[in-house]
Each structure stands twice: as structure tokens, then as C-alpha cells.
């Protein structure tokens, strides 16, 4: 499975056909983003050991917009993480016009700042 995820990124930059917008392609590319942007998320032990527990999950496709859900704590600003995820998805699935979170409150960094100051 990991080799298949890496091939998605390689195919894009090798000039192969780009992926079409579908739930399956978004899920596949999002899995690649979790791996390639590992420093942003809490999917690996190294990140979790320092308190990074951030997650990104696919919610739905709304026209040309992909909606994701953020959870946990991030080291980076949530808006920056959203932009990195959006760029990653849009590079591989050009039909995507926008990537948004299901609830604007998921971009609120206030709780993360409070948690970091309590370490």
C-alpha cells in the first residue's frame, strides 16, 4: 500500500495522467499527505512523543471542494496545515478548487496555545 501511495506522487511529477476527483482518489492522496507531511500530524511515534496528535480526515466532496476534518494538537498553525494539505491534494488532483474544514472552529489555535504553555 505504501508503494502505491508513493506512486501517486511520482506519477504526477513524471507527467503521467493526473487523478480525477473522487472519494477514492482523495482518500488515497490524503493518506500520502499523512505520510509525506508527517511532521504536521500525529500519525508517527516521534510526533506523538512531543505532543503532536493532529489528524486530518476526509469528510466529503462538495462540487470542486474537498472538506476535511482536523482533530488533535498541531505544532504549526492550523491554517498553515490546511494550506499544505490543500496544496498537496491540488497538485495531485487538479479538479480540486478548494479544500476546507467542516467547521471553522477546527482552525482555532487557541486551545493548542494553551496546551503548549502548560507543558
Number of C-alpha atoms within 10 A of each C-alpha: 8 9 7 11 17 16 14 19 18 13 14 15 13 9 8 10 12 16 19 14 20 15 13 10 16 22 15 16 23 21 19 21 23 19 17 14 14 15 17 27 25 24 17 14 11 12 18 14 10 11 17 22 19 22 17 22 15 17 15 15 16 11 11 13 15 24 17 22 18 21 14 15 23 23 20 15 16 19 15 12 20 20 14 15 21 20 17 18 27 20 16 23 20 14 17 22 13 16 20 18 19 16 12 9 10 15 19 13 16 10 10 18 14 10 11 12 7 7 7
